[in-house]
Amino acid sequence: MTIPITTEAALLQVLEDGPGYLPELIERVEERTGGQLRLPEGFIYRALRELKEEGLIFGGRGPTYGQIGRPANHYAISPEGLEAAKEQRALVAAVFLKLPTMAKRKRA
């Protein structure tokens, strides 16, 4: 089954909850989909770069993240990104809500 949602749309939705580092964004998407949607890092990096180029997010080196102790890229949604997220919300919410249900059907 093809899921009609882009990586960019999923990221905008979770960035509405607040800024975050890559691992946090991956975790938020997984949580919202009941673990059914895991975005590969390669897809996320490309999507974040495109969102940044379109002015929908801000990104740059933030304070150190986790136990690594090195500065890491930190991302936040822009006002334009908030508008885009609102426009996409109905579709994305429908997909986020359906994924756990679809997984249960597959197991049955």
ZAGU-872752 format. One record per residue: x, y, z of N, C-alpha, C in turn. Coordinates in steps of 0.05 Angstrom, whole numbers, plus 5000, padded with zeros to 4 digits. Layout:
! ZAGU-872752
XYZXYZXYZ/...
This chain:
! ZAGU-872752
501749765000500050005000501850255000/501250444983502650694982501450895001/503051015017502151205037502551485025/500351645022500551905009501552125027/504052095036505252305053508152325046/509152565046511952605040513552625066/516052575063517852615086517752905096/517653085077517553375084515053435100/512753325092510253375106510353255135/511453015137511652895164513453065182/515653165171517553325187516353585195/514853715178513553965185511553925208/510153705207508253645228509553615255/511753465256513053425282514653665291/515553835272516954085280514954285291/512354255286510354425298510454395329/511254155338511354105367513754245380/515554345364517954475374520454395359/522554555363525054495349526254225359/528054125343529353875351531753805334/533153605343535453485329534353245313/535953155294535152935277534052695292/535452595312534452355326531652405339/531252655349528752725362526552725341/527152825317525152845296524352565287/526252385284525652105276523851985297/524552025323522951915345520052025345/519752275340517152395340515352275318/516452245294514952125273514151835280/515951685291515351415299513151405320/513351585340511351595361508551655350/508451855332505851935321504651715304/506251545293505151335275505051065289/505451055315505450805329507650615320/509850735312512250575303512050465275/509950535260509650435234511050585212/511850825217513250985197515951065209/518050955197520851015205522151145180/522951385184524151535162527251485162/528351375140531251335139532651605140/534951615153536451865156537051995129/537751845109538351955083535952115072/533552005075531152155066530752405082/531252385108530852615125532752835119/535352775116537252985109536553125084/535752975063534953105038532453275042/530553175056528053325061528653575077/530253555098530953795114532354005097/534153915080535554105062533554245044/531654095032529654215015527854415030/526954335054525254505071526754765078/529254735084530954975090531155155066/531755045043531955205018529355345011/527155225018524455335012523655545034/525255565055524655755076522555665096/522055395096519955285113521055215141/523655185143524955125168527555285171/528455305195531155415201532855175210/535355175204537054965213539955065216/541354955234544155025238545254885262/547754935267548954805290547854915316/547054725333545954795359547854715381/546954725405548654635427549254335424/550954235440551653955438549153785442/549053555429546753375431547653105443/546153015463546552755474549352715486/550252465485552752395497555152445479/554552515454556652555434558452795442/557153005452558753235461559553415439/558653365414559353535391556953705384/557353935372555054085362553653925341/550953945340549453795321547453985308/546453905284544454075271541854075286/540754305290538254355304536354475285/533854385285531854485265529454605279/528354815267525954945277524255025253/521655035257519755115236519655415234/519455515209519155805205516155875203/515456135203512656205200511456095174/513056095153512055985127511655685130/513355555145513155265150510655205166/509955375185507555335201505055345182/505055535164502855555145502655305128/504955215117504954975101504054725117/504854705142504054485159501054485164/499954725168497054745172495554655147/496554725124495254655099495254345095/497354215104497753925100496653765123/495753895145495053755169492953535166/490853595151488653395149489653135136/491153155115492252915102494152765120/496052915132498052785149496752665173/494852795185493552685209492052435202/490752425179489352185171491351945168/493652005156495651785153496751705180/497451905197498551835223496551665239/493951725237491951585252491451305241/491651275215491151015202493350815205/495850905207498050715207497850505229/497350575254497150365275494850165268/492650255257490450085250491249895227/492650005207493549835185495449615195/497149675214499049475224497549255238/495449315253493849115267492548925247/491549035225490348875204492348675192/494748775187496748595175497448365193/497448415219498148195238495947995241/493548075236491247895240491047685219/
